[in-house]
Every structure is written in C-alpha cells, then in structure tokens.
C-alpha cells in the first residue's frame, strides 16, 4: 500500500487550519497541524513532512524565521515550503524568497491552485530525493574504493588512518562539537595520498625517523596528492580542503605554503593536525603523556583550543592499561597496542585498530593456520585487567 504524502500546515488561526484540512484530506494527504512557529519546528523534527504550508504572521516565530531555520539545516533543507499569506506587498514576498521559500499561496486559498502547487512540489521533492540518493551512493562508493585501495596498497597507512579517526572522534566530542562526518572522513582519508609514496618511506615517517631530503620531499607531497584525489568527488570539497591543510601549523608555517594561519586554517584541519602529531609521537614508542608534553613545547604549532581538549583526553586515557590477552579474550572496547604480523613479517593488522567482530574473525583465521600468535597486546580500560595477570600501565 502506497504511503500517504505528509503535509504540515502551520497557522495560528484555527479557522485557516480547519479549512486546509478540509481541502487536503479528500485529496488523500496526511495532514499535521501546528499553531505557531515553534510548534512547526518541533513537528518537523518529530516527523519530517513532504511539504510545508506556512503562514507568515505567527506568534513566537514567524514564517520567515521558521523557513530560514529549516533551509539552513541540511536534514530539512530539501522539504518544499509554501508561504500562505494575505500579504500582497512585493517586499514581503522577496523577504520570503530570501529566507528560502519555494512557492506562495494567497489567502483565501483556492482549492484547485492548492492541489496543483502541492502536487508540483511533491514531484520536485521526489526528484531532489532521487538526486541526493544517487550522490550519496556515488560518494559512498568512491570513499569505499579509496579506503580499500589504501588498505591493500599501504596497510600501515590504513592502520594509521583508523588510529587518527579515533583520536579525531575524541577531540570532536571533547570540544563539544556535533559529530561531523567531514572531520571523521578527512581523518579516514588523510593518508590516501601515501598510495604513490614508497612503502619504506611511509613506514619510516610513521616511526618518526628522520628522512633524507628527497624522501622528506616525497612525504610532504601526500596531503596535496590526497586533496587532488578527493576534490572532484561530489560533496567532498570540505574534506579535500581539510586534508590539504593537515600539516599546516597554527602559526602559518608548514604546508601548503601560503598566508593562511590561525583560525583561517579550516577547523577540521587544526583538529587533524593535532591528532596526526599525537599518533606520530606515540608510534615512535612514547607514551601518551610524553607525547603530549612534547607537543606542548612546540610553540605555535597547534590550535590552543584543540590542545586543551587533548589535555582532557590524555588525563582520561591515563587510566587505560596495556594487557596481554588471548584471542578468545578480545573485547569490543579494546584497541590493538602493537602491529599483528605473520612469522615472515607481513603485516596482518596495524596497531591502533579497535577490536570489531570482523577484525576478530580475521585474526582467528590467521591464528588457526598458525601464521600469527594467539597472544596479543591491547589497550583496555582498567576493568578489563581481570583477563590477565600481566597488565602493565601504559603510562608508567
């Protein structure tokens, strides 16, 4: 059975609401009513409608304010809004268009015109929904392809990207920001430019080893390479810019070499820069406290607000421990504390990855064939130390 289209009617006049219901219900639509602007926003959040019929003159929030808020929100911007008004002034209609209104109806509403406007906007919304779905599938497929290429060609870079994403997630939460797909995706794709750099150069840099000039030049090119790979993917322009500026210092030094500094650098890049620095220092066998202390001494390198957020994370993670566990003791809140390699030295899983069901299954498959040890070192909250008597503090 086809689902009824849902129409939200917002008007502070009870007579107008009843009239709209009387006109729309026989046309087969589900009608939701709101008696002021605040209630209209609440109803949209509770159950997004397919079309909104919105009176301009309403208490608490008028139609202009409601329209502006809905159109500025990515999740609700696609909902068509029809302004229903008795106002005839051109400037009022211009103001409504500037707020984002899609169409107008004049009071008293004509039944035939109402039917035509609603049907037309439902077709427009269906078109935009199909277009958005196509873009999202294209985006999802492109990102999946890039991460799969990275995992196959440069597993160490893929492992680092997973570690970076985890740090970025914690920084975003500590900063009190809403979860941002752009920030997390930039972290996940931050190392994709490394696919064209020799593996030995990438791994030396990840161990924080000094690189000779030519190798250093190669590695410094990876943010721009990553940017260029991603910039032409629909809706990833912001992500590409974050990746391009991931090595840019807060004081303006570093790459890319231009005049941008401080808050002119994308906020996502400032967060990513801190996460990358922390991971590099920890990967060179410093513990998190030592790494943070060294970062504090690097004057001008990092956004002070992000460093402050990192300080809180360091205090929290100081309670974690490194444990030796068997495969059957792995828990979903654990993180691998070291690379898992085969007897021949091939990398199976890079350190820093969170334990997931698929990762556990992969490790079991290798262990069953005798290619890896069944004993692993992991980072876990203190309450997981019951699994072993060999726990050692990560920060001693």
Secondary structure, DSSP 8 states (H G I E B T S, - for coil): -----EEEEE-S-HHHHHHHHHHHGGGT-EEEEESSHHHHHHHHHHS--SEEEEESS-SSS-HHHHHHHHHHSTTTTTSEEEEEES---HHHHHHHHHHT--EEEESS--HHHHHHHHHHHHHHHHHHHHHHHHHHHHHHHHHHHHHHHHHHH-HHHHHHHHHHHHHHHHHHHHTT----HHHHHHHHTTTGGGGGS-HHHHHHHHTT----HHHHHHHHTHHHHHHHHHTTSTT-HHHHHHHHTTT--TTS-SSS-SS--GGGS-HHHHHHHHHHHHHHHHHTT--HHHHHHHHHTSTTSS-HHHHHHHHHHHHHHTT-EEEEEEGGG--TT-EESS-EE-TT--EEE-TT-B--HHHHHHHHHHHHTTSS-SEEEEEE-GGGGGG-S--EETT-
